[in-house]
Amino acid sequence: MSVSIYHHIEHLLHYGVRQELITKWDIEVIRNKILEVLEIEDYIYPDKVVEEDTPLREILEAILDWASKNNRLKENTITYRDLLDTKLMGCFVPLPSELNRTFFEMVTSEGPEQATNWFYKFSKKVDYIRTDRIAKNEEWLTKTEYGDMEITINLSKPEKDPVAIAAAKNLKQTGYPNCLLCKENTGYAGRINHPARQNHRIIPVTLKDEQWFLQFSPYVYYKEHAICFSEQHSPMTISKKTFEQLLLFVQQYPHYFIGSNADLPIVGGSILSHEHFQGGYHEFPMAKAPIEWQFSLKQYPTVIAGLVQWPMSVIRLQGEEIEELVEASDYILQKWKHYTDVKADIVAYTNDKRHNTITPIARRRNDLFEIDLVLRNNRTNKEYPFGIFHPHEEVHSIKKENIGLIEVMGLAVLPGRLKDEMNILAEQLVQVDYEERITRDDSISKHLNWAKTVKSKYANIKESNVHSIIQKEIGLTFETILHHAGVFKRNTEGKSAFLRFIDVLVHEKNA
C-alpha cells in the first residue's frame, strides 16, 4: 500500500480543521471514519506534518485515484467516484440537531441573512455544493428592452455514465427515498441511480403550522440558490395556502425571494410530485422590471396592483399586510383558473382538464411585501403540440424544455450540449459556404435556420466577433422564448386582451 494515501488522508483532516468543520479534538475519530470508508486496517503516520492548504478537490481526486487502483471503486466512473467522495465528506458533517442549533443561534444573535450565509458556506465546505462543477457553467448577460437577461449554459450536472445506466437495470427497485426532494435524502448513502447525500443537511422551517425544510441546490444557478420543501411527499399545488406560505417565508427571511413552479405539466417545473419552492439571495431581472400600468382592486384597498413590464404576463401586488395580499392573490387565482378568452387563445378547460394556473414569486421591498403572479396556460393544439404558451418549434434548437420558475424570472438555464454546438457553429458561421457545412454536420444541423437568421442580421461576422454575436443572439432568443410563454402578447391585441382580464378583476365582486 502506497504511503501517499496516508498523506492524502492527513491533507483531508487538515482541510477539515482549517475550514472549522472539525477541531483538533475530533481528528482521531474522523481519521478512523475515513479509514473505515476506505477499508484501510492499518495506518502509517506521514513523516512530514501537513501544513500546506491543498484545495479540497485536489485532495479528493488523489484519494479517488488511489481507490480506483486499489479496488475500492467498482468502476472508475464519475458516478462511483461521486458515491465515494460524498461518503468521505459525510465524515465531517455534524448531526442535524447540532447544525440546527448553530443555525438558529446565529439567526437570534446575528440575523437570518448571516445564518443563511453561514449555512451556504458550510454546504460548500463539505462539497455538497460542488463549486468545482459550478465553475464550469458559462454565464453572460444580454441587453434587451426588459433589462439584462441572465444566460447560463449548465455544465455542472454530470452526465450519467453508460456503466451506471447499465448497472441500474439490475438494481432492486426501491421507493426510498420517494424522490430527490424528500427529507429522507439527508445522510442517505445513495446508489448508482440516486445521488449520495451523506454531506447533505436541511434546516427546519415552519410555514402555516406545517413542517417544511430549507436546503441549497447542489448545482446552484445563483447566490444561495435555496429549495424549501414540504415534509410530506405530496404533489405540487397552487392555492391560497401557497401564497400565505410564500409570504410567511419572506417574513422570516426578508433578504430572500421565494417562488413556486406552477402545478400543471408543460408550465410546471421538473418535479411536480413533491411540494416545494425555490428561493435565494438574488435579484432577478423580472424583480427589477417596473410596473407599467397600475390598477385598484376595490375589495382590497390596501393592496397596490399593477402590470409588470415583462415579456410574460405578470400581475404585481404590494402591501404591508400579508393577510390582504393572500386574499387578493387567491382572488386573482380563482378568476384566472376559470377564465377563457378565445380571441387570445386562452381556454380554461378542455372537458374537465384545467389549463390555467399561476407561477407566484414573493419578496420584500423594505416595509412592503410583494408578490408577482405570472399567468400560465398549458393548452396544446395542432400548430403547437408542445404547448401554445411554450417555446415554439423555431427555438427548440436552443431550448425546448419547460419554462419554469427560474426562467420566468429572467435566468435562462440552457442545456450543456449548447457549449460544444455553439463552438462548432462559430467555426462554420465565418465560412462562405456555412449553410452547406452546417447541413453536413449532424451535431449542429438542427441550428441551420437559427444560424441563417443570425447571419442575416450581421454583415461582417468574423472570428474575432462570432462568439460574442452568438452569445447575444442566444440571449435574444431567450427573450423570444419568454414572449412565447406569455399568455397575453406584448402587441396591441395582447395588451387589449390583458386589460379585458383586468377589467374582470376590477369590476366583479369578490367571490
C-alpha positions in Angstrom: 0.0 0.0 0.0 1.5 3.3 -1.1 2.4 5.7 1.8 0.9 8.5 -0.3 -2.7 7.6 0.8 -1.8 8.5 4.4 -0.6 11.9 3.2 -3.9 12.4 1.4 -5.9 11.4 4.5 -3.8 13.9 6.6 -4.4 16.6 4.0 -8.2 15.9 4.2 -8.1 16.1 8.0 -6.1 19.3 7.8 -8.7 20.7 5.4 -11.5 19.9 7.9 -9.7 21.7 10.8 -8.8 24.7 8.6 -12.4 25.1 7.4 -13.7 24.7 11.0 -15.7 21.6 10.2 -13.9 19.8 13.0 -11.5 20.7 15.8 -8.2 19.1 16.8 -10.1 17.0 19.4 -12.1 15.3 16.6 -9.1 14.3 14.4 -8.7 10.7 15.7 -12.4 9.9 15.3 -12.7 11.4 11.9 -9.5 9.7 10.7 -10.9 6.4 11.8 -14.2 7.1 10.0 -12.1 7.8 6.8 -10.2 4.6 7.3 -13.4 2.7 7.6 -14.8 4.2 4.4 -11.6 3.4 2.5 -11.4 -0.1 4.1 -7.9 0.5 5.4 -7.0 -1.5 8.5 -3.6 -0.1 9.5 -2.2 3.4 9.5 1.3 4.9 9.0 1.7 8.4 10.1 3.5 10.5 7.4 6.9 11.8 8.4 6.1 15.3 7.4 3.3 17.2 9.3 0.8 18.6 6.8 0.8 22.3 6.7 0.0 23.4 3.2 -3.6 24.4 2.3 -4.2 21.9 -0.5 -7.5 22.5 -2.3 -10.3 20.1 -1.4 -10.9 18.9 -4.9 -7.2 18.1 -5.4 -7.2 16.0 -2.1 -10.4 14.1 -3.0 -9.2 13.3 -6.6 -6.0 11.9 -5.2 -7.9 9.7 -2.8 -10.3 8.6 -5.6 -7.4 7.7 -7.9 -5.9 5.6 -5.1 -9.3 4.0 -4.5 -9.5 3.1 -8.2 -6.1 1.5 -8.2 -6.8 -0.4 -5.0 -10.2 -1.9 -5.8 -12.2 0.4 -3.6 -14.3 1.5 -6.6 -16.5 -0.9 -8.6 -15.8 1.2 -11.7 -13.7 4.3 -12.2 -16.6 6.4 -13.4 -18.0 9.7 -12.3 -21.0 8.0 -10.7 -18.9 5.7 -8.5 -16.4 8.4 -7.7 -19.2 10.7 -6.6 -20.6 8.0 -4.3 -17.2 7.6 -2.6 -16.2 11.2 -2.2 -19.6 12.1 -0.8 -19.2 9.3 1.8 -15.8 10.7 2.7 -17.1 14.2 3.2 -20.0 12.8 5.2 -17.4 12.1 7.9 -17.1 15.8 8.5 -20.8 16.7 8.8 -22.4 17.1 12.2 -25.8 15.6 13.2 -28.8 17.7 12.2 -29.5 18.7 15.8 -26.1 20.2 16.2 -26.2 22.1 12.9 -29.8 23.3 13.6 -28.7 24.6 17.0 -25.8 26.6 15.4 -28.0 28.0 12.6 -30.8 29.2 14.9 -28.4 30.6 17.5 -27.0 32.6 14.6 -30.5 33.7 13.5 -31.1 35.1 17.0 -27.7 36.7 17.6 -26.8 37.9 14.1 -29.9 37.7 12.0 -31.3 35.4 9.2 -29.0 36.9 6.5 -25.9 35.9 8.4 -27.3 32.5 9.2 -28.2 31.5 5.7 -24.8 32.8 4.5 -23.1 30.6 7.1 -25.2 27.6 6.0 -24.3 28.3 2.4 -20.6 28.4 3.1 -20.9 25.2 5.2 -22.6 23.4 2.2 -19.7 24.4 0.0 -17.1 23.4 2.5 -18.5 19.9 2.8 -18.7 19.6 -1.0 -22.5 19.3 -1.0 -22.5 22.3 -3.3 -19.9 21.2 -5.9 -18.2 24.5 -6.6 -15.7 23.0 -9.0 -18.5 21.9 -11.3 -20.5 25.1 -11.0 -17.4 27.0 -12.1 -17.7 25.2 -15.5 -21.0 26.8 -16.2 -20.9 29.5 -18.9 -22.7 32.7 -17.9 -23.3 36.1 -19.5 -25.9 39.0 -19.7 -27.8 40.0 -22.8 -29.3 43.5 -23.1 -33.0 43.5 -24.0 -35.8 46.0 -23.8 -36.7 44.4 -20.5 -33.3 44.8 -19.0 -30.3 42.4 -18.9 -31.4 38.8 -19.3 -29.2 36.3 -17.4 -27.9 33.4 -19.5 -26.4 30.1 -18.2 -25.3 27.1 -20.1 -25.5 24.4 -17.4 -22.3 22.3 -17.4 -22.4 21.5 -13.6 -24.6 18.4 -13.6 -22.6 15.4 -14.6 -24.0 13.3 -17.4 -24.9 9.7 -16.4 -22.2 7.4 -17.4 -23.0 4.3 -19.5 -21.7 1.9 -16.8 -24.1 3.3 -14.2 -27.0 3.2 -16.6 -26.4 -0.4 -17.4 -25.9 -1.4 -13.8 -29.1 0.4 -12.7 -31.1 -2.1 -14.8 -30.1 -4.8 -12.4 -30.8 -2.9 -9.2 -33.6 -4.0 -6.9 -36.4 -1.4 -7.3 -36.9 0.8 -4.2 -39.1 3.7 -3.4 -36.8 5.1 -0.7 -36.4 8.0 -0.8 -39.5 8.7 -2.8 -37.8 11.5 -4.7 -34.8 13.8 -4.7 -36.6 16.3 -2.5 -37.7 14.1 0.3 -36.2 14.7 3.8 -35.0 11.1 3.8 -32.2 12.1 1.4 -30.5 13.7 4.4 -27.4 11.5 5.1 -28.5 8.9 2.5 -25.7 6.7 1.1 -27.1 6.8 -2.4 -26.8 4.3 -5.2 -25.9 4.3 -8.8 -29.3 5.7 -9.8 -29.7 8.0 -6.8 -27.1 10.6 -5.6 -25.3 10.1 -2.3 -26.2 12.6 0.3 -24.1 11.9 3.4 -22.9 15.5 3.3 -26.5 16.9 3.0 -28.2 18.8 5.8 -31.6 20.6 5.9 -32.9 23.4 8.2 -36.5 23.1 9.6 -38.9 25.9 8.6 -42.5 26.3 9.8 -44.9 27.6 7.3 -48.6 28.0 8.3 -48.2 25.3 11.0 -46.7 22.9 8.6 -43.2 21.4 8.7 -41.0 22.4 5.8 -37.2 22.3 5.3 -34.6 24.6 3.8 -31.7 23.3 1.7 -29.5 24.5 -1.1 -29.4 23.2 -4.6 -26.2 21.2 -5.1 -25.8 22.9 -8.5 -26.6 26.5 -7.7 -27.6 28.8 -10.5 -27.4 32.0 -8.4 -26.3 33.1 -5.0 -27.7 31.0 -2.2 -30.0 29.0 -4.6 -32.3 27.6 -2.0 -35.0 25.0 -2.0 -37.8 24.9 0.6 -39.7 21.7 0.6 -42.6 20.2 2.4 -42.1 17.3 4.9 -44.9 15.5 3.1 -44.3 13.9 -0.3 -47.4 15.4 -1.9 -48.0 16.9 -5.3 -47.4 20.5 -6.2 -50.5 22.7 -5.9 -51.0 26.4 -6.3 -53.7 27.6 -3.8 -54.4 30.3 -1.3 -52.2 28.4 1.2 -49.3 28.7 -1.3 -49.5 32.5 -1.3 -49.6 32.6 2.5 -46.6 30.2 2.9 -44.5 32.2 0.4 -45.2 35.4 2.2 -44.6 33.9 5.6 -41.2 32.6 4.4 -40.0 36.1 3.3 -41.3 37.4 6.6 -38.8 35.0 8.3 -36.1 35.5 5.7 -36.6 39.0 4.3 -33.3 39.0 2.3 -34.6 36.1 0.2 -37.1 35.8 -2.6 -39.2 32.7 -2.8 -41.4 31.3 -5.5 -43.2 28.2 -6.7 -43.3 26.5 -10.0 -46.8 26.1 -11.5 -48.7 23.0 -10.7 -49.5 21.8 -14.2 -47.4 19.9 -16.8 -45.7 21.9 -19.5 -45.8 25.1 -17.5 -44.6 23.4 -14.2 -41.2 22.5 -13.0 -39.2 19.3 -13.3 -40.6 17.8 -10.0 -44.3 18.1 -9.8 -44.6 15.1 -7.3 -43.3 17.0 -4.2 -44.5 20.3 -2.9 -41.5 22.7 -2.9 -40.4 26.3 -3.5 -37.2 27.8 -4.8 -35.6 31.0 -3.4 -32.4 32.6 -2.7 -30.4 35.8 -2.2 -30.6 37.1 -5.8 -32.5 39.9 -7.6 -33.7 38.6 -10.9 -34.3 40.7 -14.0 -38.1 40.4 -13.5 -37.8 41.7 -10.0 -36.1 44.8 -11.4 -38.8 45.3 -14.0 -41.2 48.2 -13.2 -44.9 48.3 -13.0 -46.1 49.9 -16.3 -49.8 50.2 -15.6 -51.4 50.4 -12.1 -55.0 49.4 -11.2 -57.0 49.1 -8.0 -58.9 46.2 -6.5 -61.8 47.9 -4.6 -62.3 44.9 -2.2 -58.6 45.0 -1.3 -58.0 48.8 -0.7 -54.6 48.4 0.9 -53.1 46.4 -2.0 -51.2 48.2 -4.7 -51.7 46.3 -8.0 -50.1 46.7 -11.4 -49.0 45.0 -14.7 -45.2 44.4 -14.9 -43.2 45.5 -18.0 -42.1 41.9 -18.8 -42.4 39.6 -21.8 -44.6 37.2 -19.8 -47.9 38.2 -18.3 -47.3 39.3 -14.7 -49.5 41.0 -12.1 -47.6 42.5 -9.2 -49.3 43.1 -5.8 -47.7 45.1 -2.9 -48.9 45.7 0.6 -48.0 45.9 4.2 -50.4 43.2 5.4 -49.8 39.5 4.5 -53.5 38.6 5.0 -54.9 41.1 2.5 -52.2 40.1 -0.1 -53.1 36.5 0.3 -56.8 37.2 -0.2 -56.1 39.4 -3.3 -53.7 36.7 -4.7 -56.3 34.0 -4.2 -59.0 36.2 -5.8 -56.9 36.6 -8.9 -56.0 32.8 -9.0 -59.7 31.8 -8.8 -60.7 34.2 -11.5 -57.8 33.1 -13.7 -58.4 29.4 -13.3 -61.8 29.8 -14.9 -61.0 32.5 -17.4 -61.5 32.0 -21.1 -60.7 34.4 -23.9 -60.9 32.5 -27.2 -59.6 35.6 -29.1 -56.4 35.4 -27.1 -56.1 31.5 -27.4 -56.9 31.2 -23.7 -59.2 28.3 -22.8 -59.6 27.4 -19.2 -60.8 23.8 -19.6 -60.9 21.1 -22.1 -63.7 18.9 -20.8 -62.6 18.6 -17.1 -58.9 19.2 -17.7 -57.8 22.6 -16.3 -55.3 24.7 -18.3 -54.9 27.9 -16.3 -52.6 28.3 -13.3 -50.1 30.8 -11.8 -46.4 30.9 -11.1 -46.1 33.0 -7.9 -42.9 34.8 -6.6 -42.7 36.6 -3.2 -40.2 39.1 -1.9 -39.8 42.1 0.5 -39.5 45.7 -0.6 -38.4 47.4 2.7 -41.7 47.5 4.7 -43.8 46.2 1.8 -44.5 42.6 1.0 -44.6 42.0 -2.8 -45.9 39.0 -4.8 -45.7 38.6 -8.6 -48.4 36.4 -10.1 -47.3 35.1 -13.5 -50.3 33.9 -15.5 -49.8 30.5 -17.2 -51.7 28.2 -19.6 -50.6 24.7 -20.6 -53.0 24.1 -23.5 -51.7 22.5 -26.7 -53.1 22.4 -30.3 -52.1 21.0 -33.7 -50.0 24.0 -34.5 -48.2 23.9 -31.1 -48.3 20.3 -29.9 -45.7 21.1 -27.2 -47.7 24.0 -25.8 -49.3 27.2 -27.2 -47.6 29.1 -24.4 -44.3 27.1 -24.5 -41.1 27.7 -26.5 -42.2 27.3 -30.2 -40.5 24.9 -32.5 -38.3 27.5 -34.2 -36.4 28.0 -30.9 -36.2 24.3 -29.9 -32.6 24.0 -31.1 -31.7 26.4 -28.3 -34.3 25.3 -25.7 -37.4 23.2 -25.8 -37.7 22.4 -22.1 -40.4 23.8 -19.8 -40.2 27.4 -18.8 -40.1 27.1 -15.1 -39.8 29.5 -12.2 -36.1 30.4 -12.8 -36.6 31.1 -16.5 -39.8 33.0 -15.8 -37.8 35.5 -13.7 -35.2 36.1 -16.5 -32.5 33.5 -16.0 -32.1 31.1 -18.9 -30.9 27.7 -17.8 -29.7 26.2 -21.1 -28.7 22.6 -21.8 -24.9 21.8 -21.6 -24.9 20.5 -25.2 -25.0 24.1 -26.4 -21.4 24.8 -25.4 -19.9 22.4 -28.0 -22.6 23.0 -30.5 -22.1 26.8 -30.4 -18.3 26.4 -30.7 -18.7 24.3 -33.8 -21.3 26.6 -35.2 -19.0 29.6 -34.6 -16.3 27.9 -36.8 -18.8 27.4 -39.6 -20.6 30.8 -39.5 -17.5 32.6 -40.6 -17.2 30.4 -43.7 -18.7 31.5 -47.1 -20.4 28.1 -47.5 -21.6 27.9 -43.9 -25.1 26.6 -44.9 -23.6 23.5 -46.6 -21.1 22.9 -43.8 -23.9 23.2 -41.1 -26.2 20.9 -43.1 -23.5 18.2 -43.3 -22.7 18.3 -39.6 -25.3 16.2 -37.7 -24.2 17.8 -34.4 -25.4 21.3 -35.5 -27.7 20.8 -38.5 -30.7 21.5 -36.2 -29.3 25.1 -35.8 -29.4 25.8 -39.6 -32.4 28.1 -39.6 -31.3 29.8 -36.5 -27.8 30.3 -38.0 -29.3 31.8 -41.2 -31.3 34.3 -39.1 -28.1 35.3 -37.2 -26.1 35.6 -40.4 -28.7 37.9 -42.0 -28.5 40.3 -39.0 -24.8 40.9 -39.2 -22.9 42.0 -42.3 -19.4 41.2 -41.0 -19.2 38.1 -38.9 -15.6 37.0 -38.3 -13.5 35.0 -35.9 -13.0 38.0 -33.6 -16.7 38.7 -33.1 -18.6 35.5 -33.9 -18.6 34.2 -30.3 -20.0 37.4 -28.8 -22.6 37.6 -31.6 -23.7 34.0 -30.8 -24.0 34.8 -27.1 -26.0 37.9 -27.8 -28.4 36.1 -30.2 -28.9 33.2 -27.7 -29.9 35.9 -25.1 -32.3 37.5 -27.6 -33.7 34.0 -28.4 -34.4 33.6 -24.7 -36.3 36.8 -24.7 -38.3 35.4 -27.6 -39.0 32.3 -25.6 -40.4 34.3 -22.8 -42.7 36.0 -25.3 -43.8 32.6 -26.5 -44.6 31.6 -22.8 -46.6 34.9 -22.2 -50.3 34.3 -22.3 -51.0 37.9 -23.3 -48.7 39.0 -26.0 -46.8 42.3 -26.0 -48.6 43.7 -29.0 -51.8 45.8 -29.3 -54.1 42.8 -29.4 -52.3 41.1 -26.5 -52.4 44.3 -24.3 -56.1 44.7 -25.0 -56.7 41.1 -24.0 -54.8 41.6 -20.8 -56.9 44.6 -19.9 -60.0 42.6 -20.6 -58.9 40.2 -17.8 -58.0 43.1 -15.5 -61.5 44.5 -16.2 -63.0 41.3 -14.9 -60.8 41.6 -11.7 -61.7 45.2 -11.1 -65.4 45.1 -11.8 -66.6 41.7 -10.5 -67.4 41.3 -6.8 -65.1 39.2 -4.7 -66.2 35.5 -5.0 
